[in-house]
Amino acid sequence: ANVVDLAERMVTYAQASRQCRYLQRVLPVEETADVNLKKLNDMILKCVSEHLKARDDGSFPSYAMEFKARNNDSIKKSDVLEMLGDAVNTVAPAASVNLSVSLQCEQ
C-alpha cells in the first residue's frame, strides 16, 4: 500500500468527520536506512525524485524537512540538510522551501 495515499485518505476522513485530533499521530514512513551517509543520500535522492516533480504548469511543489535523530549521534542535521539541498538542486532546482509543512526524516 502507498503510505502517502493512505495518509491523505486519513486526513480527508478526519476533516470530514471533525476528528482531527487523531492526525497528530499519523506519520507516513516511506523509506528507512541504516546509519550510513551513502545509503541515506540515495534514499533522499529517491524521495526527492518521487515527490518534487514539475506540475503541469511547469512549477514545482514546495518542500520542508524536520530532522529527528533517535538512538543515533553519528549523523548531524547539517549533513542531512546538505544532502537534501544537493538532491533538490539536482532534481528540482526551482522548488522552494515551505517552513509551515514538514517532510519527516527520522533516524
C-alpha positions in Angstrom: 0.0 0.0 0.0 1.1 3.5 -0.7 1.6 5.2 2.7 1.2 8.7 1.3 -2.2 7.9 -0.3 -3.3 6.2 3.0 -2.3 9.3 5.0 -4.1 11.6 2.6 -7.3 9.5 2.9 -7.0 9.6 6.7 -6.7 13.4 6.6 -9.7 13.7 4.3 -11.7 11.4 6.6 -10.6 13.2 9.8 -11.5 16.6 8.4 -14.9 15.4 7.2 -15.8 13.7 10.5 -14.3 16.5 12.6 -11.9 14.2 14.4 -8.6 15.9 13.5 -7.1 15.3 16.9 -6.0 11.9 15.7 -4.0 13.3 12.8 -1.1 14.2 15.1 -0.3 10.5 15.3 -0.1 10.0 11.5 3.4 9.9 10.2 3.8 8.0 6.9 7.2 6.4 6.6 8.2 5.6 3.1 11.8 4.7 3.5 14.2 3.7 6.2 18.0 3.4 6.0 20.9 2.3 8.1 23.2 4.9 9.7 25.2 5.2 6.6 25.6 8.5 4.8 25.7 6.9 1.3 22.5 4.9 1.8 20.8 8.0 3.4 21.9 10.2 0.5 20.5 7.6 -2.0 17.2 7.5 -0.1 16.9 11.3 0.0 17.6 11.5 -3.7 14.9 8.8 -4.4 12.3 10.6 -2.3 13.0 14.0 -3.8 12.8 12.5 -7.3 9.4 10.9 -6.5 7.8 13.9 -4.7 9.3 17.1 -6.3 8.1 16.6 -9.8 7.1 19.5 -12.0 3.4 20.3 -12.2 1.5 20.6 -15.5 2.1 24.4 -15.5 5.9 23.8 -15.0 6.0 24.9 -11.4 7.5 22.8 -8.6 5.9 22.0 -5.2 7.4 23.4 -2.1 9.1 21.2 0.5 10.4 21.2 4.1 12.2 18.7 6.3 12.0 18.0 10.0 15.0 16.2 11.4 14.7 13.8 14.4 17.6 11.6 15.4 16.6 8.6 17.6 19.2 6.4 19.2 21.8 7.9 16.9 24.5 10.5 17.4 26.6 9.9 14.3 24.5 11.8 11.7 24.1 15.5 12.1 21.2 17.6 11.0 23.5 19.8 8.9 24.7 16.8 7.0 21.2 15.7 6.2 20.2 19.3 5.2 23.2 19.5 2.9 22.2 16.1 1.2 18.6 17.4 0.8 19.8 20.6 -0.7 22.0 18.8 -3.1 19.2 16.5 -4.1 16.7 19.3 -4.6 19.2 21.3 -6.7 19.8 18.3 -8.9 16.2 17.2 -9.3 14.0 20.3 -8.8 16.1 23.4 -8.7 13.0 25.7 -8.9 11.4 24.1 -5.9 11.0 26.3 -2.8 11.2 25.7 0.9 7.9 25.9 2.9 8.5 26.1 6.6 4.9 25.6 7.6 4.8 22.0 6.4 7.4 19.4 7.1 8.8 16.3 5.4 9.8 13.9 8.2 13.3 12.5 8.3 13.8 10.1 11.2 16.9 8.1 12.1 
